[in-house]
Amino acid sequence: MIKESTLDVNNDIIKFANELKLLIPNIEKYGWYKKFVCTSDNKDYIKSQSFNKISNFIVHNKLIDIITIVNTIMNDNGFNNIIDYSNIEKINVEFHYANTDNENYEYPWSGIHNDNVNGILVNTFICYFDVECEGGELAIYDLDENILSKIDVSSKSLNKKIIMFSGDVIHNPLKLINGHRYALSFQIPI
């Protein structure tokens, strides 16, 4: 199941995403950038991600409130998530930035994938809160990695595009032709 919708620019999720953007100095110098978002009491989560350096995290204490809002939107759209706030690190939250305006741009390393990993089934919510680019669509694939559809992640209005889908959907962002794209994604266990 895949659903598209929009959020008003004054929605708390959009405000939160823009706050995160301010926490990363000189983000425009990066071509492709990903940080995990967690709360300050998730020190065990940060420590357990030993393959990452602590600099790969943005710490923000509004995250729990935002996850609750995301979960409500998803449940209202037919996605049945179960949030265990005592085990919040199982909810993966990622901040993504892509920019072709400098020589550091590299195509995303993640490749064609689905979000159900390590035996955890999830539903995914992606908020494209600042998109000014050509290209960069979200491609949806079949099992043979043929593109089934491309979802335009930009919004022609002031509202911001959101895409929700089950974690078994095979997808990947396509290469940007020019400009930039910011996204905030949530993988919530079901």
C-alpha positions in Angstrom: 0.0 0.0 0.0 1.3 3.5 -1.0 -0.5 6.7 -0.2 0.4 10.3 -1.0 -0.8 13.4 0.7 0.4 16.8 1.8 1.0 18.7 5.0 0.4 22.4 5.6 3.6 24.4 6.0 2.5 25.2 9.6 2.2 21.5 10.5 4.3 20.6 13.5 6.2 17.9 11.5 7.3 20.6 8.9 8.3 23.0 11.7 10.3 20.2 13.4 12.0 19.2 10.1 13.0 22.8 9.6 14.4 23.0 13.1 16.6 19.9 12.4 17.9 21.6 9.3 19.2 24.5 11.5 21.1 22.0 13.7 23.5 21.0 10.9 26.0 23.6 10.2 27.0 24.2 6.5 24.7 21.5 5.3 24.7 23.0 1.8 28.3 21.9 1.3 27.2 18.2 1.3 26.1 16.5 -1.8 24.2 13.6 -0.1 23.7 13.6 3.6 21.9 11.4 6.1 21.6 11.7 9.9 19.7 9.6 12.4 17.4 11.6 14.7 17.0 10.5 18.4 16.2 11.9 21.8 18.8 12.8 24.4 17.7 9.8 26.5 18.6 7.4 23.7 22.3 7.2 24.6 22.1 3.4 24.5 20.8 3.6 20.9 23.6 5.9 19.8 26.1 3.6 21.5 24.7 0.5 20.0 25.1 1.9 16.5 28.8 1.4 16.7 29.2 1.6 12.9 28.2 5.2 13.1 30.0 8.1 14.8 28.0 10.2 17.2 28.2 13.0 14.7 25.8 11.0 12.5 23.0 11.8 15.0 20.8 14.8 15.6 19.5 14.9 19.1 16.1 16.6 19.6 13.7 16.1 22.5 10.6 17.0 20.5 11.0 13.7 18.6 8.5 11.7 20.7 5.8 14.3 20.1 6.5 14.3 16.4 6.4 10.5 16.2 3.0 10.6 17.8 1.7 13.0 15.2 3.2 10.9 12.4 1.6 7.8 13.9 -1.8 9.4 14.0 -1.6 10.5 10.4 -0.6 7.0 9.3 -3.3 5.3 11.3 -5.9 7.7 9.9 -4.6 6.6 6.4 -5.0 2.8 7.1 -1.5 2.0 8.4 -1.7 0.2 11.7 1.4 1.1 13.7 2.1 0.0 17.2 4.4 2.4 19.1 6.3 1.0 22.1 7.6 4.2 23.7 9.7 2.1 26.1 11.6 0.8 23.1 11.7 4.0 21.0 15.0 3.1 19.3 13.1 0.6 17.1 11.6 3.6 15.4 14.1 4.7 12.8 14.1 8.4 12.0 16.4 9.8 9.3 17.1 13.2 8.0 18.1 13.3 4.4 19.6 16.1 2.2 20.7 16.0 -1.4 22.2 18.9 -3.3 23.6 19.0 -6.8 24.9 22.6 -6.6 28.4 21.6 -5.7 31.1 19.1 -6.6 30.4 17.0 -3.5 27.1 15.6 -4.9 27.1 11.8 -5.0 24.1 9.6 -5.8 22.6 8.0 -2.7 24.5 5.0 -1.5 21.5 3.0 -0.2 20.4 1.6 -3.6 17.1 -0.2 -4.3 15.7 -1.5 -1.1 12.8 -2.1 1.2 12.6 -0.9 4.8 11.8 -4.2 6.4 15.2 -5.2 7.8 16.5 -7.3 10.7 13.1 -9.1 11.0 11.3 -5.9 11.9 8.2 -5.1 9.8 7.6 -1.4 9.5 5.5 1.2 7.8 7.3 4.2 6.3 6.4 7.9 6.4 8.5 10.3 4.3 8.0 14.1 4.6 9.6 16.1 1.7 9.7 19.4 3.5 12.0 21.4 1.1 12.3 20.3 -2.5 13.5 22.6 -5.2 15.0 20.3 -7.9 14.5 18.4 -11.1 14.6 14.7 -10.8 14.8 13.1 -7.4 11.5 11.3 -7.7 10.8 8.3 -5.4 10.9 5.2 -7.7 8.8 2.2 -6.8 10.1 -1.2 -8.1 8.9 -4.7 -8.6 10.8 -7.8 -7.3 13.0 -7.8 -10.5 13.9 -4.1 -9.8 12.0 -2.8 -12.7 10.5 0.7 -12.1 6.7 0.4 -11.6 6.2 4.1 -10.9 7.9 7.4 -10.1 6.4 9.7 -7.4 7.1 13.4 -7.8 8.2 14.5 -4.3 7.9 18.2 -5.0 4.7 20.1 -4.3 3.2 22.7 -6.6 1.6 24.5 -3.6 2.9 25.7 -0.3 1.9 22.4 1.2 4.6 19.8 1.5 4.4 16.3 0.1 4.2 13.2 2.3 4.4 9.6 1.1 3.4 6.6 3.3 3.9 3.0 2.4 4.4 -0.5 3.9 8.0 -1.5 4.6 7.9 -4.3 2.0 7.6 -1.7 -0.9 10.8 -1.7 -2.9 11.9 1.8 -3.5 14.8 4.2 -4.0 15.2 8.0 -4.6 16.3 8.7 -8.2 19.2 11.0 -9.0 18.7 14.7 -8.8 19.4 16.6 -12.0 19.8 19.9 -10.3 18.8 21.7 -7.1 18.2 20.3 -3.6 15.9 18.0 -1.7 15.3 17.7 2.1 13.3 14.8 3.6 12.5 13.4 7.0 11.6 9.7 7.1 10.1 7.5 9.8 10.1 3.7 9.8 7.6 2.7 12.5 7.3 -1.0 13.5 3.9 -2.7 13.0 
